[in-house]
Amino acid sequence: MKSFFNKLQLILTIQCARAAELTSESLERPLELHERAALRGHILGCWSCRQFEKQIQFLHTAFAQMKRDEIASLAQGEQLDEAFKQRLKQLTRDDLSD
């Protein structure tokens, strides 16, 4: 029964720091039902967390599209190739519009 109340407490009292953690975790694993409910409820009412969610999803998508050699080049301080820059520009237009 204590577990139920802990889950209910998360849903009712989630704060921005925990919402940010859950947003990041959602990219790595499926969230449990109570975690999804808490995050969705919080994001509905919190503009900052909505923006954070959009930004983190954009970065996840951008890095997922990068080729392994582009990531290595970026890590070494080299410039991104032009094709990737164009894909990144397309992402910003499509994915970050309200």
C-alpha positions as CSV (number, residue, x, y, z in Angstrom):
1,M,0.0,0.0,0.0
2,K,2.9,2.3,0.7
3,S,4.1,2.0,-2.9
4,F,0.7,3.1,-4.1
5,F,0.9,6.3,-2.0
6,N,4.4,7.0,-3.1
7,K,3.3,6.8,-6.7
8,L,0.3,9.0,-6.0
9,Q,2.5,11.5,-4.2
10,L,4.8,11.7,-7.2
11,I,1.9,12.4,-9.5
12,L,0.5,15.1,-7.3
13,T,3.7,16.8,-6.2
14,I,6.2,16.5,-9.0
15,Q,8.6,19.4,-9.3
16,C,10.7,20.7,-12.2
17,A,13.9,18.9,-11.2
18,R,12.1,15.6,-11.2
19,A,10.3,16.4,-14.4
20,A,13.6,17.1,-16.1
21,E,15.0,13.8,-14.9
22,L,11.9,11.9,-16.1
23,T,12.1,13.7,-19.5
24,S,15.8,12.5,-19.9
25,E,15.0,9.0,-18.6
26,S,12.1,8.7,-21.1
27,L,14.7,8.8,-23.9
28,E,16.5,5.7,-22.4
29,R,13.7,3.6,-21.1
30,P,9.9,3.4,-21.1
31,L,8.5,5.3,-18.1
32,E,6.1,3.5,-15.7
33,L,2.5,4.6,-15.9
34,H,2.7,6.8,-12.7
35,E,5.8,8.4,-14.0
36,R,4.2,9.2,-17.4
37,A,1.1,10.6,-15.6
38,A,3.2,12.8,-13.4
39,L,5.3,14.1,-16.2
40,R,2.4,14.8,-18.6
41,G,0.5,16.6,-15.8
42,H,3.5,18.7,-14.9
43,I,4.3,19.6,-18.5
44,L,0.7,20.7,-19.2
45,G,1.1,23.4,-16.6
46,C,4.8,24.3,-16.8
47,W,6.0,26.3,-19.8
48,S,9.7,25.9,-18.8
49,C,9.5,22.1,-18.7
50,R,7.6,22.0,-22.0
51,Q,10.5,24.0,-23.6
52,F,13.0,21.7,-22.0
53,E,11.2,18.6,-23.3
54,K,11.2,20.1,-26.9
55,Q,14.9,20.9,-26.6
56,I,15.9,17.5,-25.2
57,Q,13.9,15.8,-27.9
58,F,15.5,18.0,-30.6
59,L,19.0,17.1,-29.3
60,H,18.2,13.4,-29.2
61,T,16.9,13.5,-32.8
62,A,19.9,15.5,-34.0
63,F,22.5,13.2,-32.4
64,A,20.6,10.1,-33.6
65,Q,20.9,11.4,-37.2
66,M,24.6,12.1,-36.9
67,K,26.9,9.5,-38.4
68,R,29.6,8.0,-36.3
69,D,32.3,9.8,-38.2
70,E,30.5,13.2,-37.7
71,I,30.4,12.6,-34.0
72,A,34.1,11.8,-33.9
73,S,34.9,14.9,-36.0
74,L,32.8,17.0,-33.6
75,A,34.6,15.6,-30.6
76,Q,37.9,16.5,-32.2
77,G,36.8,20.1,-32.7
78,E,36.4,19.8,-36.5
79,Q,33.6,21.5,-38.4
80,L,30.4,19.7,-39.2
81,D,29.9,18.8,-42.8
82,E,27.5,20.8,-44.9
83,A,25.0,17.9,-45.3
84,F,24.6,17.6,-41.6
85,K,24.2,21.3,-41.2
86,Q,21.3,21.2,-43.7
87,R,19.6,18.3,-41.8
88,L,20.0,20.3,-38.6
89,K,18.4,23.4,-40.1
90,Q,15.5,21.2,-41.3
91,L,15.1,19.8,-37.8
92,T,14.9,23.3,-36.3
93,R,12.2,24.4,-38.7
94,D,10.0,21.2,-38.3
95,D,10.6,20.1,-34.7
96,L,10.8,23.3,-32.7
97,S,7.8,25.1,-34.2
98,D,4.9,25.6,-31.8
